[in-house]
Amino acid sequence: MARGKIQIKKIENQTNRQVTYSKRRNGLFKKAHELTVLCDARVSIIMISSTQKLHEYISPSTTTKQVFDQYQNAVGVDLWSSHYEKMQEHLKKLKDVNRNLRRRLVQSHRQPDRNQQEELRNVEEIHRNLVLELDARQEDPHYGLVEHDGDYNSVLGFPHGPRIIALRLPPNHHHHHPGLHGGGAASDLTTFALLD
C-alpha cells in the first residue's frame, strides 16, 4: 500500500508543532550521528525552536569553532570581520568618551567651581577685616572717645564735665600727682582737671 503525499505547511496547533519538532529533531540528530560514524564526516547542526530553545549536534571529533573556521576557508567568507569592525568602532567610541571624561575630571580638580571661589573670597575678606580690627585694637591707647557731637559729661561721668580729661595709663604706672582728682592706686584711669 502506497503512502499518500503529505502537504508541507506550518502546523497550527502549538502542541502538535512541538511534538513534531521534537521527533524530527531527534531523527535529524540520529542521521547526523550515523553520517559521522559511517562516513567519517564532521557534522554540526544548530537548531533554534520557535520557543527560542537552542539544540545542537556536533561530531565528537570536532568543535563548533573548527567547523566555522573550515566553513570560512571553504567558502572564502570571513564571518567575524564585520562583527570585529563593529566592535573596534564601538571600542574607539568608548575610548573617546573615557578620554573626555578624564579630561573634564582633571579640569574640575584644577579649577574650583564658582561657588567655591566665591566662598574663598568671602573667607579672605573676613580674614582681612579681622586682621585690621586686631591691629586697630593693639594700636588703640584706650583714650576715652566721644562720638561726633557727643556729650563729654556722659563719657567721663564727672560733674565738671568739659573741664576734665580722662587718660588710661598702663596698669604698672600708677602715679599720684598733686592736683589730680580721682583715679586711686588700684585704677588705671587718671583724670586731669583743666586749668582756667
C-alpha positions in Angstrom: 0.0 0.0 0.0 1.5 3.3 -1.0 1.7 6.3 1.2 0.0 9.5 0.1 1.8 12.7 -0.4 1.8 14.9 2.7 1.5 18.7 2.1 4.3 20.6 3.9 2.9 23.6 5.8 3.1 25.1 9.2 1.3 23.1 11.9 -1.2 25.4 13.5 -1.7 23.5 16.8 1.1 24.5 19.1 1.2 21.2 21.0 1.3 19.2 17.7 4.0 21.6 16.4 6.2 21.0 19.5 5.8 17.2 19.3 6.7 17.1 15.6 9.7 19.4 16.2 11.0 17.1 18.9 10.6 13.9 16.9 12.1 15.3 13.7 15.0 17.0 15.6 15.8 13.6 17.2 15.6 12.0 13.8 17.9 14.6 12.3 20.5 14.2 15.1 20.4 10.4 14.7 21.1 10.8 10.9 24.0 13.2 11.7 25.5 10.7 14.1 25.2 8.0 11.5 27.0 10.1 8.9 29.8 10.8 11.5 30.3 7.1 12.3 29.6 5.5 8.8 31.3 8.1 6.6 33.8 9.8 9.0 32.2 13.1 8.3 32.3 16.1 10.6 28.8 17.3 11.1 27.5 20.3 13.0 23.8 21.1 13.4 22.4 24.1 15.2 18.7 24.4 15.7 16.6 27.0 17.5 13.0 26.2 18.2 10.0 28.6 18.0 10.3 28.8 21.8 13.9 30.1 21.4 15.5 26.9 22.8 18.8 26.0 21.3 19.6 22.5 20.3 22.9 21.4 18.6 24.8 18.4 17.5 28.5 18.4 16.8 30.6 15.4 15.7 32.7 14.1 18.7 35.9 14.6 16.7 35.5 18.4 16.2 34.4 21.6 17.8 31.9 24.3 16.6 34.8 26.8 16.1 36.7 24.3 14.0 33.6 23.8 11.8 33.1 27.5 11.4 36.8 28.1 10.6 36.7 25.3 8.0 33.5 26.8 6.5 35.1 30.2 6.2 38.1 28.7 4.4 36.0 26.6 2.1 33.6 29.4 1.1 36.1 32.3 1.3 34.0 34.4 3.7 35.0 36.0 6.9 32.1 35.6 9.3 33.7 37.7 12.0 35.2 40.6 10.1 32.1 42.8 10.1 31.4 42.0 13.7 35.1 42.7 14.6 34.9 46.0 12.8 31.8 47.0 14.7 33.5 46.0 17.9 36.6 48.1 17.0 34.4 51.1 16.2 32.5 50.7 19.5 35.8 50.4 21.4 37.1 53.6 19.7 33.9 55.5 20.8 34.2 54.2 24.4 37.9 55.3 24.5 36.9 58.8 23.2 34.2 59.1 25.9 36.6 57.9 28.5 39.3 60.4 27.4 36.8 63.2 27.5 35.6 62.2 31.0 39.1 62.1 32.3 39.9 65.5 30.8 36.8 67.0 32.4 37.6 65.3 35.7 41.2 66.7 35.7 39.9 70.2 34.8 37.3 70.1 37.6 40.0 69.3 40.1 42.3 72.1 38.8 39.6 74.8 38.7 37.3 75.0 41.7 33.8 75.8 40.8 32.3 79.4 41.1 30.7 78.7 44.4 34.0 77.6 46.0 35.7 80.6 44.5 33.1 83.0 45.9 33.2 81.3 49.3 37.0 81.6 49.3 36.8 85.3 48.5 34.3 85.8 51.4 36.6 84.0 53.8 39.6 86.0 52.7 37.6 89.3 53.2 36.5 88.2 56.7 40.1 87.4 57.5 41.3 90.8 56.2 38.7 92.6 58.3 39.6 90.6 61.4 43.3 91.4 61.0 42.6 95.1 60.6 40.4 95.1 63.7 43.0 93.2 65.7 45.7 95.7 64.6 43.4 98.7 65.5 42.9 97.2 69.0 46.6 96.7 69.5 47.3 100.3 68.5 44.4 101.9 70.4 45.9 103.8 73.5 42.5 103.4 75.3 41.6 107.1 75.4 38.0 107.9 76.2 36.4 108.6 72.8 33.2 110.5 72.1 31.1 110.2 69.0 30.8 113.3 66.9 28.6 115.9 68.6 28.5 113.7 71.7 28.4 114.8 75.3 31.7 114.7 77.2 29.9 114.7 80.5 28.2 111.4 79.8 31.5 109.8 78.8 33.5 110.9 81.8 30.7 110.9 84.4 32.1 113.9 86.3 30.2 117.0 87.3 32.9 119.3 86.0 32.2 117.8 82.5 34.2 119.6 79.8 36.8 120.8 82.2 38.2 117.2 83.0 40.2 114.9 80.7 40.5 111.2 81.5 43.5 109.1 80.4 44.0 105.4 80.7 47.6 104.6 81.9 49.3 101.2 81.7 48.4 99.2 84.8 52.0 99.2 86.2 52.4 103.1 86.1 50.0 104.3 88.8 51.2 107.7 89.8 49.8 110.2 92.3 50.3 113.7 91.1 49.3 116.8 93.0 46.2 118.4 91.7 44.8 115.2 90.2 41.3 114.1 91.0 40.0 110.5 91.2 42.0 107.6 90.0 43.0 105.7 93.1 46.0 103.4 93.3 44.1 100.4 92.0 42.7 102.2 88.9 44.5 102.8 85.7 42.1 105.7 84.8 43.6 109.0 85.8 41.7 112.3 85.5 43.2 115.7 85.0 41.4 119.0 85.7 41.8 121.7 83.1 43.1 125.0 84.5 41.1 128.1 83.9 
